[in-house]
Amino acid sequence: MRRRTFLTAMAGTTTVGAAGCAVLGDDDSWPPPVLDDPPSGVYRPTSSGGVRVVGTRDAGDYRFGLLYSYPSRFWEVVGRERYRRSVASADSVHLMTLVWDRETGVVLPDVGLTVEVLRDGELVVQEAVYAMLSQRLGFHYGDNVSLPGDGTYTVRVRVGGLAIRRTGVFTGRFEGPASTDFELAYARDERDAIDRRRLAEAGSDGALPTADAPGVPAAVAPTIDALPGQHLGRARTDGAVLDVLQLTGDAVARLEIDREDRGEDASDGDAYLAVLARTPHNELVLPGMGLRARVEPDRRGGPAVERTLSRTVDPVLGPHYGTPIPTLESGDRLVVPVLTPPQVARHEGYETAFFEMESVAFTVG
């Protein structure tokens, strides 16, 4: 849920009421009005805007990137409900942050990110920003921010530590908090010089290309052909693309999943089942889902096996959903029920997709 605190920018003035903060017109100017009847899946949004990279910084195990663009509407997601967050007249920029492993470029979800914006040492904005998904940047953290005019600001970004399982050489890393400061020289004229355009093809099937953001990776899922293990198949459900892999032998040993971290799987499983979830078109990672896996009784009369898939980050597989599992053999039938859709806010074009996700099934070849 939304957690934002606006604070005094200077004596007697707040960011909400400061003169000169009304940097945007109403919804009839920018951004363009929302579609009256948007498609139920992924679609091309009403507008496209560029991004400006403020910079990148290293802190602890993490690399941080800070970017901004025009204020943008988006939809907060809670369970299967979505809530539109419109652009306010006082909003100056849409501030965006990514966090990734500097060696592999793997973007990290679930790091508990907060942002403080200071001017001349005084706190302007403090917030726990949204985890969100856009067609231009993929998974990132962001929110609209009101700044009290042109000037130089300090943007302090903090993470609490990666809250999901890590495997491979990521094991034992990203556990602790870290923070870093960026200097943001903001001028409304410079912001207005960022490319933006309305799209005549708004509402059509497709997606915008990822943004040109030098030094900042997009959260793109890895190519299946480059991954270890047996690819059991690919399926689509409400726009999402799910790829299922079975890893065995040395590929499982590389993951280094200890008994304590296996949870319900502590006593069983010599293979590893990985589900990679991605968007169509741009193949961006879909984090924050709840998945299970069910191996139906085989033709030899073996028992059914059911497992919860843990949200996991791996240097090779990237963000995925995985579990140790008994080795699947030819003819086994695997069903993957989707329990929870991606719990991330959505920019326009994704806000109606990835909700009504039905189970997908595969037969091992």
C-alpha positions as CSV (number, residue, x, y, z in Angstrom):
1,M,0.0,0.0,0.0
2,R,1.0,3.6,-0.5
3,R,3.3,5.0,2.2
4,R,4.5,8.5,1.5
5,T,5.4,11.4,3.7
6,F,5.7,15.0,2.3
7,L,7.9,17.2,4.5
8,T,8.8,20.8,4.8
9,A,11.2,21.9,2.0
10,M,12.0,25.2,3.7
11,A,10.7,27.2,6.6
12,G,6.9,27.9,6.2
13,T,6.6,26.1,2.8
14,T,5.5,22.6,2.0
15,T,6.0,20.7,-1.2
16,V,2.3,20.4,-1.8
17,G,1.6,24.1,-1.7
18,A,4.8,25.5,-3.0
19,A,4.6,28.1,-5.7
20,G,5.6,26.9,-9.1
21,C,4.9,23.2,-8.4
22,A,2.0,22.9,-10.9
23,V,4.2,21.6,-13.7
24,L,1.6,19.7,-15.6
25,G,-1.7,20.5,-17.2
26,D,-4.8,18.4,-16.6
27,D,-5.4,15.0,-18.1
28,D,-6.5,16.6,-21.4
29,S,-2.9,17.8,-22.0
30,W,-0.4,15.4,-20.6
31,P,-0.6,12.6,-20.1
32,P,-3.3,11.8,-22.6
33,P,-6.6,10.5,-21.3
34,V,-6.9,6.9,-20.5
35,L,-8.6,4.6,-23.0
36,D,-12.4,4.3,-22.4
37,D,-12.3,0.6,-22.9
38,P,-8.7,-0.7,-22.7
39,P,-8.0,-4.3,-23.9
40,S,-8.0,-7.0,-21.3
41,G,-4.4,-8.0,-22.1
42,V,-1.1,-6.3,-23.0
43,Y,-1.5,-3.3,-25.2
44,R,0.3,-0.3,-26.6
45,P,-0.3,2.6,-24.2
46,T,-1.6,6.1,-25.1
47,S,1.8,7.7,-24.9
48,S,5.5,7.1,-24.8
49,G,8.2,9.1,-23.0
50,G,11.9,8.9,-22.7
51,V,13.9,8.6,-19.5
52,R,16.9,10.5,-18.2
53,V,19.6,8.6,-16.3
54,V,20.8,10.5,-13.3
55,G,23.6,8.0,-12.6
56,T,24.7,4.7,-11.1
57,R,26.3,4.0,-7.7
58,D,27.7,1.0,-5.9
59,A,26.9,0.2,-2.3
60,G,27.6,-3.1,-0.6
61,D,26.7,-6.0,-2.9
62,Y,24.3,-3.8,-4.9
63,R,24.5,-1.4,-7.9
64,F,21.9,1.3,-7.9
65,G,20.6,3.3,-10.9
66,L,18.5,6.4,-10.6
67,L,16.4,7.7,-13.5
68,Y,13.4,10.1,-14.0
69,S,10.8,11.0,-16.6
70,Y,7.5,12.8,-16.8
71,P,5.0,12.0,-14.0
72,S,3.1,8.9,-15.0
73,R,-0.2,7.3,-14.0
74,F,0.0,3.8,-12.8
75,W,-2.1,1.2,-11.1
76,E,-1.3,-0.2,-7.6
77,V,-2.0,-3.9,-7.3
78,V,-3.3,-5.6,-4.1
79,G,-4.2,-9.2,-4.5
80,R,-6.3,-9.3,-7.7
81,E,-7.5,-5.7,-7.3
82,R,-6.0,-2.6,-8.9
83,Y,-6.2,1.0,-7.9
84,R,-5.4,3.8,-10.3
85,R,-2.8,6.4,-9.1
86,S,-3.3,9.5,-11.3
87,V,-0.8,12.3,-11.9
88,A,-1.3,15.3,-9.6
89,S,-0.7,18.8,-10.8
90,A,2.1,19.2,-8.2
91,D,4.0,16.1,-9.5
92,S,7.4,17.1,-11.0
93,V,8.9,13.8,-12.1
94,H,8.4,10.1,-12.1
95,L,11.4,9.0,-10.1
96,M,12.7,5.5,-10.8
97,T,15.3,3.2,-9.2
98,L,16.7,-0.1,-10.2
99,V,19.0,-2.4,-8.1
100,W,21.1,-5.1,-9.7
101,D,24.1,-7.3,-9.3
102,R,27.0,-5.4,-10.9
103,E,28.8,-8.6,-12.1
104,T,25.9,-10.4,-13.8
105,G,23.5,-7.5,-14.5
106,V,20.6,-9.5,-12.9
107,V,18.0,-7.0,-11.6
108,L,16.9,-7.7,-8.0
109,P,13.3,-7.7,-6.9
110,D,12.1,-7.7,-3.3
111,V,14.9,-5.5,-1.8
112,G,12.6,-3.3,0.3
113,L,13.5,0.1,-1.3
114,T,12.9,3.5,0.2
115,V,13.8,7.0,-1.1
116,E,14.5,10.3,0.6
117,V,14.8,13.6,-1.3
118,L,16.7,16.4,0.4
119,R,17.3,20.0,-0.6
120,D,20.0,22.1,1.3
121,G,19.9,19.4,3.9
122,E,16.2,19.6,4.5
123,L,13.9,16.6,3.8
124,V,11.5,17.2,1.0
125,V,10.0,13.7,0.4
126,Q,10.4,10.4,2.2
127,E,8.6,7.3,0.9
128,A,8.7,3.5,0.4
129,V,8.3,3.5,-3.3
130,Y,6.3,1.1,-5.4
131,A,7.7,-2.0,-7.0
132,M,6.3,-1.7,-10.5
133,L,6.4,-2.9,-14.1
134,S,6.6,-0.8,-17.3
135,Q,7.1,-1.6,-20.9
136,R,10.0,0.9,-21.2
137,L,12.0,-0.2,-18.1
138,G,10.6,-3.5,-17.0
139,F,10.7,-4.2,-13.2
140,H,11.8,-1.2,-11.2
141,Y,10.9,0.9,-8.1
142,G,9.2,4.2,-8.8
143,D,6.7,6.9,-7.9
144,N,5.7,10.4,-8.8
145,V,7.5,13.0,-6.8
146,S,6.8,16.7,-6.2
147,L,9.8,19.0,-6.0
148,P,9.7,22.6,-4.8
149,G,11.2,24.1,-7.9
150,D,14.4,24.0,-9.9
151,G,17.6,23.2,-8.0
152,T,20.0,20.6,-6.8
153,Y,18.6,17.7,-4.7
154,T,20.1,14.8,-2.9
155,V,18.3,11.5,-3.5
156,R,19.1,9.0,-0.9
157,V,18.2,5.4,-1.8
158,R,18.1,2.6,0.8
159,V,17.5,-1.2,0.6
160,G,16.8,-3.5,3.5
161,G,18.2,-6.6,1.8
162,L,16.9,-9.2,-0.6
163,A,13.9,-10.9,0.9
164,I,13.7,-14.0,-1.3
165,R,15.9,-17.1,-1.8
166,R,19.2,-16.8,-3.5
167,T,21.0,-19.6,-5.3
168,G,24.4,-20.3,-6.9
169,V,27.0,-17.6,-6.3
170,F,24.2,-15.3,-5.0
171,T,23.9,-17.6,-1.9
172,G,24.9,-15.5,1.2
173,R,24.8,-12.2,-0.7
174,F,22.4,-9.3,-0.7
175,E,21.4,-10.0,2.9
176,G,22.2,-6.7,4.5
177,P,21.0,-3.1,4.1
178,A,22.8,-0.6,1.9
179,S,22.3,3.0,0.9
180,T,23.7,5.5,-1.5
181,D,23.2,9.2,-2.4
182,F,22.7,10.7,-5.9
183,E,22.9,14.3,-6.8
184,L,19.8,15.3,-8.9
185,A,20.1,18.7,-10.7
186,Y,16.5,19.3,-11.6
187,A,15.2,21.9,-14.0
188,R,11.7,21.9,-15.4
189,D,13.0,23.0,-18.8
190,E,15.3,20.1,-19.0
191,R,12.6,17.7,-18.0
192,D,10.3,19.1,-20.7
193,A,13.1,18.5,-23.2
194,I,12.7,14.7,-22.7
195,D,11.1,13.2,-25.8
196,R,7.4,12.4,-25.4
197,R,4.7,11.6,-27.9
198,R,1.1,10.4,-28.1
199,L,0.5,7.1,-29.8
200,A,-2.0,6.8,-32.6
201,E,-2.0,3.0,-32.2
202,A,-2.9,3.1,-28.5
203,G,-4.9,0.1,-27.5
204,S,-3.5,-2.2,-30.2
205,D,-1.8,-5.5,-29.4
206,G,1.9,-5.0,-28.7
207,A,4.3,-3.2,-26.4
208,L,6.7,-0.2,-26.5
209,P,10.4,-1.1,-26.9
210,T,12.5,-0.9,-23.8
211,A,14.1,2.5,-23.1
212,D,17.6,3.5,-24.1
213,A,19.1,3.9,-20.6
214,P,22.9,3.8,-20.8
215,G,24.4,1.9,-17.9
216,V,21.1,0.6,-16.6
217,P,19.9,-2.9,-17.4
218,A,16.3,-3.8,-18.3
219,A,14.9,-6.7,-16.3
220,V,14.7,-9.1,-19.2
221,A,14.3,-12.8,-18.6
222,P,17.2,-14.9,-20.0
223,T,17.0,-16.8,-23.3
224,I,15.8,-20.3,-22.7
225,D,18.3,-21.8,-25.2
226,A,21.2,-20.4,-23.1
227,L,20.0,-22.0,-19.8
228,P,21.0,-25.4,-18.4
229,G,18.6,-28.2,-17.9
230,Q,15.7,-29.7,-19.9
231,H,13.1,-27.3,-21.2
232,L,9.7,-28.9,-20.5
233,G,7.7,-26.4,-22.4
234,R,6.3,-22.9,-22.7
235,A,2.7,-21.8,-22.1
236,R,0.8,-18.6,-22.0
237,T,-1.8,-17.6,-19.4
238,D,-3.6,-14.1,-19.5
239,G,-0.7,-12.7,-21.4
240,A,2.1,-14.1,-19.2
241,V,4.6,-16.5,-20.8
242,L,5.7,-19.3,-18.5
243,D,8.8,-21.5,-19.3
244,V,9.4,-24.6,-17.3
245,L,12.9,-26.1,-16.8
246,Q,14.1,-29.3,-15.0
247,L,17.6,-29.2,-13.8
248,T,19.5,-32.3,-12.7
249,G,23.0,-33.4,-11.7
250,D,25.7,-30.7,-11.7
251,A,23.1,-28.0,-12.5
252,V,21.3,-28.7,-9.3
253,A,24.6,-28.9,-7.3
254,R,25.5,-25.4,-8.5
255,L,22.4,-24.0,-6.9
256,E,23.6,-25.0,-3.4
257,I,20.2,-25.2,-1.9
258,D,20.7,-26.4,1.7
259,R,18.2,-28.4,3.7
260,E,17.1,-25.5,5.9
261,D,16.3,-23.4,2.8
262,R,14.3,-26.3,1.2
263,G,11.4,-25.9,3.6
264,E,8.7,-28.4,2.8
265,D,11.1,-30.1,0.3
266,A,13.8,-30.8,2.9
267,S,13.6,-34.6,2.6
268,D,12.8,-35.0,-1.1
269,G,14.0,-34.0,-4.4
270,D,17.1,-34.8,-6.5
271,A,16.1,-32.4,-9.4
272,Y,15.1,-28.8,-9.5
273,L,12.0,-27.3,-11.1
274,A,12.3,-23.7,-12.3
275,V,9.5,-21.6,-13.8
276,L,10.5,-18.4,-15.5
277,A,7.7,-15.9,-16.0
278,R,8.0,-13.1,-18.6
279,T,5.9,-10.6,-20.5
280,P,5.1,-11.1,-24.2
281,H,6.9,-8.9,-26.8
282,N,9.7,-7.6,-24.5
283,E,10.2,-10.8,-22.4
284,L,10.5,-8.8,-19.2
285,V,10.6,-10.6,-15.8
286,L,7.3,-10.9,-14.0
287,P,8.1,-11.0,-10.2
288,G,5.9,-11.2,-7.2
289,M,3.8,-14.2,-8.2
290,G,2.6,-17.2,-6.2
291,L,2.9,-20.6,-7.9
292,R,2.7,-24.3,-7.1
293,A,3.7,-27.4,-9.0
294,R,1.8,-30.7,-9.1
295,V,3.1,-33.9,-10.6
296,E,0.1,-36.1,-11.2
297,P,0.2,-39.8,-10.3
298,D,2.3,-41.5,-13.0
299,R,1.3,-44.6,-15.0
300,R,3.4,-46.8,-12.6
301,G,1.1,-45.8,-9.8
302,G,3.4,-43.5,-8.0
303,P,2.0,-40.9,-5.7
304,A,1.2,-37.3,-6.7
305,V,3.8,-34.7,-5.7
306,E,2.9,-31.1,-4.9
307,R,5.3,-28.3,-4.1
308,T,5.2,-24.6,-3.5
309,L,7.5,-22.7,-5.8
310,S,9.8,-20.3,-4.0
311,R,10.6,-16.9,-5.4
312,T,14.3,-17.1,-6.1
313,V,17.1,-15.1,-7.7
314,D,19.9,-16.9,-9.4
315,P,22.9,-15.5,-11.4
316,V,22.1,-17.8,-14.4
317,L,18.3,-18.3,-14.2
318,G,17.6,-14.7,-13.0
319,P,14.5,-14.1,-10.9
320,H,12.3,-17.2,-11.1
321,Y,10.1,-19.6,-9.1
322,G,11.7,-22.9,-8.1
323,T,11.6,-26.0,-5.9
324,P,13.6,-29.2,-5.5
325,I,11.5,-32.1,-6.8
326,P,11.9,-35.8,-7.6
327,T,13.2,-36.2,-11.2
328,L,10.5,-36.1,-13.8
329,E,10.5,-38.8,-16.4
330,S,9.0,-39.2,-19.8
331,G,5.2,-39.3,-19.7
332,D,4.9,-37.5,-16.3
333,R,2.3,-34.8,-16.3
334,L,3.1,-31.5,-14.6
335,V,0.5,-28.9,-13.7
336,V,1.5,-25.4,-12.5
337,P,-1.4,-23.6,-10.8
338,V,-1.1,-19.8,-10.5
339,L,-2.1,-18.8,-6.9
340,T,-1.3,-15.1,-7.0
341,P,-0.8,-12.7,-10.0
342,P,2.3,-10.5,-10.0
343,Q,2.1,-8.2,-7.0
344,V,3.7,-5.2,-8.6
345,A,2.2,-1.9,-9.7
346,R,1.6,-1.5,-13.4
347,H,2.2,1.3,-15.9
348,E,-0.3,1.7,-18.7
349,G,-0.4,-1.2,-21.1
350,Y,0.1,-3.8,-18.4
351,E,-2.6,-2.8,-15.9
352,T,-5.2,-5.2,-17.4
353,A,-3.0,-8.2,-18.0
354,F,-1.6,-11.0,-15.8
355,F,-4.6,-11.2,-13.5
356,E,-6.8,-14.1,-14.6
357,M,-4.0,-16.6,-14.9
358,E,-5.2,-20.2,-15.3
359,S,-3.1,-23.3,-14.5
360,V,-0.8,-24.5,-17.2
361,A,0.1,-28.1,-17.9
362,F,3.0,-30.0,-19.5
363,T,3.8,-33.6,-20.3
364,V,7.4,-34.5,-20.0
365,G,8.8,-35.7,-23.3
